Amino acid sequence: MSLNDRIELLFESEQVDRDTFEQTPNVLKKVEEFLELKLEEENAGSLTSHLMKAIQRIKTNEAVQTCSTALVQQALAKSEVYEFSLELLAPFNIHNSNLDAEAAFIASYLLSLTDEEEV
């Protein structure tokens, strides 16, 4: 399975809407540029699924509002990654929801993709 296959599967199984399906490649390109890393199924499959579902939740005003303290601390320790995560999600925030928990989850995926010193 490729990342494109994963993106199509999430759309075809109606877990995300067409807009999320169409926007995901652009969002992943921003991640690649930020991390200076090529995203593939092996390193970013889970990130892609979580990101697409997070975007869908945000658009339907169902954003996750809580996460563990450890996850928040990890995200805040690398504030540039956390801020980037917020920036990725912000365009989909049509309900002005608090995105702190969603961004912390995304930041944890991003931190796992690279050596923290390189970000």
JOLINPE-V112459 format. One line per field, one symbol per residue. phi: phi as a letter, one per 20 degrees, with the letter a starting at -180 (. if undefined). psi: psi as a letter, one per 40 degrees, with the letter a starting at -180 (. if undefined). burial: I if it has 24 or more other ideal C-beta (glycine too) atoms within 12 Angstrom, else O. Layout:
# JOLINPE-V112459
phi = ???
psi = ???
burial = ???
This chain:
# JOLINPE-V112459
phi = .dffffffffffemecefffgfeggffffffgffelbfecgfdcffgfffffffgffffdlcgfdcbffffffffffdgfffffffffegfeefdlffdgfgffffgfffffebfgfef
psi = hiddddddddddefdiidddddddddddddddddefhhhiddeedddddddddddddddeffiheiiidddddddddgddddddddddddeegeefiheddddddddddddeeihdde.
burial = OOIOOIIOOIIOOOIIOOOIIOIIOOIIOIIIOIIOOOIOOOOIIOIIIIIIIIIIIIIOOOIIOOIOOOIOOIIOOIOOIIOIIIOIIIOIIOOOIOIIIIIIIIIIIIIIIIOOOOI
